[in-house]
Amino acid sequence: MSDALIVGGGLAGAALAIRLATAGRAVTLLERSTGPHDKVCGEFLSSEGVAMLASLGVDVSALGAVAIQAVRLCSRRQVTAAPLPFAGASLSRRVLDEALLERAAAAGARILRGTRVSELTRDGAAWSARIAGGSQLAGRSVFLATGKHDLRSHKRPPGVQADLVAFKLHWRLTPSETAKLEGHVELVLFEGGYAGLQLIERGRANLCLVIRRQRLLALGQRWERVLHAIRRESAHLDARLAGAHAYQRRPLALSAIPYGYVRRYTNGLWRLGDQAAVIPSFTGDGMSIALHSANLAASIYLHGGSAQDYQGQLARDVGPRIELATRLSRALVQRRGQRVLALAAWIWPGLMSTVATHTRVPDRVLAVAARRRP
């Protein structure tokens, strides 16, 4: 029996495995994918995320991460730019997740790939994970880190903003458009949604967007129509994608994203990353929250705390930021809200930096979590 059974090998699960295995605990991590793969994600790292990865032994620069220093807000009528209040980076999940899993294995964690968990049940003082095919694995504690994908027997409730569908696609832009995008993350507004665009490693660009389900239905639920519509509504994005080459024929898609969801109570199950809290993607702080949840869970667990101690503390750490970000996200998918935000940003470009600051996990919270680390 493992001390810790971790379900999910994304950022949160792999980071937790590194922390616990390094501390000498017997860790088994179950990951359903058999190898490197892309995920629906904006792939933006704040400076806090970069620092947390460095503390795990992962140097994002060595992996090819692209430096991000500024943000552009692109509405129908204007483009407003502002410096970010921190140094960011951009790196694909395909590369980053694999680097973390390799570090977890090197730290002594047992990594089981191609392992799909169908059910988690409490078995006295321990937990049992039923694997597709019938076998079972046991752990004294179990950590659910399956990201945006729910386990059937432990589904998350709908979030405050649960009517969005996400799409993600990598592109090869033309050399001239690549040069214009360097160092920037661009937030593009369109009817019923918004998109993020920035460069990642190897000269690729990541386009990740969310759109209201109602608008998607009006477009026949077809990606080609969605892409045509948003390019028609955003001359800026249309120029970026002119002459561009998409690396996949179809985008990755994800529905029913529970933006605004924050888990405050638990039945003994430790929930990490998007299984614990989901912040709207425009903030660029989702990956940092996932890493913070892993650090916090490891610290409380290794000091003998309970899953409820952890869940309550994480909710206090990120809840207010997620609440603010979700209010802004709901405005960002409304035409009136987009107009107000675009006008406010044009009058005061520093607004975007202020929003970025107030939707991040506070430095003081990260500092406390770091001090708790064994």
N, C-alpha and C positions, 0 to 999 in steps of 0.2 A: 504494500500500500504506500502511495506517495504521501508526503506531507502536504503538498499542494498540487492540485489538479487544475490546470489552466485550460479553458476551452476557448480557442481562438488565438491565432499567431500573428495578429496585426501589431500595431504600435504598442498598445496597452499590454496585451498578453505577452509579447516578446520582452518588453522592457521589464515587466514584473518577473518573468522567468530569470532574467539576468540578475536582478536584485536578490531574489530568494536563493538561487543556486550559488551565487557568490557568497552568501551568508551561510552556506553549508546545508541548506534544506534540500530534501529529495523532491524534485520538481518534475512533473510530467506535463508537457504541453501538447494539446491535440489541435491540429490544424487540418482543415478539410481540403485545402489545395495541395496539389502534389509538387508544385514548383512556382517560380516567379510568375506574377500575374498583375494586371492593372486593377485599380479599384475606382469607384466613383468618389472622387476626392479633389479638392481644389489644389492640393499638393503645395501649399504655402506653409512655411515655417517662420514663426516669429523668432526674435532673438532668444526668448526663453526656451523655445523648443530646441533651437540649435545648442544652447548651453546644456539642457537636460540630456540630449543625445551625446554630447561630448563627455558628460559624466558617466555615461554607459560605455564609453570607449568607441563611439561612432563619430567619425569626423566627416561631416556632410560635404565639406569642400573636397576632400579626397575622393568622394563618390561622384563628384561632378556637379554638385549643387550650384545654382545660379544665384548671384547676389541680387537682392531686391532692395532699393532705397526709396522708392516713391510710389505713389498711387495716382491713378487718373480716374476720374468719374466722367463717364461718357454718356450723356443724354442725347436726345434727338437734336437739340439745338446747339450744344456746346460741349467742349471738353475742358475740364478743370483739373489741374495737377497740383499735388502738394507732397512734400517730403514725408516719409513715414517717421513716427517718433522713435523708431528702433530700426536696427539693421535686420532685414529679413532674408530668407533664402527660399529657393524653390527646387524640389527634388521629387521625382516620381515615386509613388508607393511601390512600384515593381522593384526598384533598386533599394529603397530604404527598408522596407519590410524584410527583405532577404538579408540585408546586412545585420539587422537586429536578431534575426533567427540564428544566424551564424554565431553571433556573440553569445547568445543564450546557450547554444550547444557547446561552445568553447568553455563556458562557465560551469558546465556540468549538468545542464538540464537535459532531460530525455525528450526529444522532439519526435512526435509521431505524425507524419504527414499522410495525406489521403485518408484521414480519419474523420468521419462525419458523426457527430454526436446527435442521437435522436431524442434522448431524454436524460434529465438529471433528477435524481431522487435522493431524499435524505434516508440514510440507513443507520439509525441509532446516532452515534457520535460522529459518523463519517458520511460521505456522499458517494453515490454510485453513478457513473456515466455509462449509459447504454450506447454502444456503438452500432451504427448501421451494419447489419449482418448478424447481430445477436450477442456478441461478446460484451463484457463489462469491465470497467476499470474503476478502482476505488481510490479515494483521497480523503484525508482528514479534513481538509478545507478545499472548497472549490471556488474558482474565480471565473466568472463569465465575461469574456472579452471578445464577443463575436461581432463587434462593430455594429454596422447598420442592419445586420441580418439577425432576426429573432430566432431563438430556439422555441419550438412549438409549445413546449410545456411551461415556458417562462417568457411570454411575450410582454413587451412594453406597452403601456397604454398610449393612446394618441397624444401628441404634443399640443401645445397651444396653437401652433400653426402647422396643420397636418394636411393641407390641400395642395402640396407641391410635389412635382415629379422632377427628378434630376437626370441630366444627361452629361456624359463626359467623353471627349474625343481628343486625341493628340494630332497635331498638324505639323507639317513642314512649311513654314512661311517662306516667302521670297526673301532674298538677302536684304533688300531695302526695307521691307516691313519688319524683319527680324531686328535690324539695327535700330529702328524706331521704338521697338518694344523693350529693348535691353534696359535692365535696371528698374523696370516698372511692373506693377500689377495693375491691370485695367478692369474697372467695374463698369460693365455695359448695361444700361437700362433699356428695356423694351416692354411692350404691352404685356402685362401679366407676369413679369419675371425679371430676372437679372442674370448676367453671366460674368464670370471671371476669366481673364486671359493673362497668362504670363509664360515666360520661357522656362523650360526645365533643362535637364542635362542633354548633351549631344545635339544641341541646336533645335530641339523640338519645342513646340508650344502646347500648353494644356488649355483647352477650352472646357470649362465646366459651368453648367447653367441650371437654374431651377425655373420652372414655369408652373403657373397655376393649372390645376387639373381641368378647370372649366375652359381655359384657353386652349389647352392641349386637345380637348374633345372637339372644340370648334375647328381645329386644324386637322381633324380626322385621325388623331393619334399617330401621325406619321412624321418621322424625323425629317424627311426631306422638306415637308411643308413648314415644320418648325424652323429649320435652318433658313429657308427662303424668307420666311416672315421676319425673323429677327434681323437678317441682313438688310431687308428692305426698310426696316424701321431704324436701323443704326448705320448711317453712312460710314461711321468710324470703323465698326466691325467689318462692314462690307469691304472697306479698303484693306484692312488687315488680312482678310481671307482671299482677296483677289489673287489668283494664280497659285494659291496654296494647295498642298497635297495632304489629304487625310490618310493617316496610317492604317486606319481600320475602315472597313466598308460601312459598318454600323457602329453607333456609339454604345457605350455601356449605359444602362438606364437603371433607375431605382425609384420606386414609388412609395408613397406614404411615409415620407421622412418626418419624424416627430420633433420638429423644431420647438424649442422651449421646454422639452422634457427634462426633468431633474428628479432623480430617484432619491428619496429621503429616508425610506424605511426598507428593511430587508427581513427575510425569513432565515437568515444565516448564510445566504449566498452573497458573495462579494461581486459586485458589478463594476466593471471598469469601462473607460472610454465611452463610446456612444451607447453602451448599455446602461450607463449611469447618468449621462447628461449629453444633450445635443444642442449645440450652438449653431445659429444660422451661418452658412458658409461664407457670407460676405466679410465676416470678421477676420477670417484667416487664422482663427485660434483653436480650431477643432483638434489639430494634431497636438498642440501644446497641452490642451486639457486632457487628452488621452494619456500623454506622458506623465502629467502631474498626477492623474488618478493612479497610475502604476507606482509612482514614487510614494504617494501617500499610503496606498494599500500595503506596500512592502514594509514601510516604517511602522504602521500600526500593528500589522500582523506579527512582525519580528519582536515588537515590544509587548506582545501578549494581549493586544486589544481585540475587540470583537468586530465582526462585519458591520454591526450597527454603529459602533464607534466611527468606523471608516466612512460609512455611507452618510451619516449625519454631518461629519466634518467636510466631506467633499461637497455636499449640497451647500453648506455655508460658504465654502471657498468660491464656488463658481455660480451659485444660484442668482445673485444680483446681476452679474454680468450677462448671464444668459437671458434673464428677464428683459433687460434693456435691449440687448441685441435682437430679441424676438419682436419687440415693439417696433424697432426700426425696420426689420425685415418685412413685417406686415405692411408698413408704409411703402416699402420699396417695390412691392408688386401691385400697388394701386397707382393709377395715373396721377391723381392729385398729389399723392405722397412723393412720387418721382419728381413732379414739377417743383414742389416746395423744397425738396432736398437739393435739386440741381441749382435752383435760384440761390439758396442759402450758401451752397458751396462756391458759387460764382462770386457772391458778395464777400464771403469770408472763406478762402481756400483752406485756412487752418482748421475748419470744421472737420475735415476728413481725418486729420491727425488726432483731433480730440476724440472723435468716435473710435478710432483705432486704440487709443489709450484706455478708454473706459469700457471696452468690451474684451480686454485681455485679463487673464488671471493676474491679480496684483503681485508685484515683486515681493511684498512683505509676506504674502501667503506662500510663495515658492521658497522664500528664505526660511520660514518656519519648518516647512516640509524637509528642506535640506538639513536643518539642524537636528531633526528627529532621526535622520538616517543612521543606522548602527555603524 
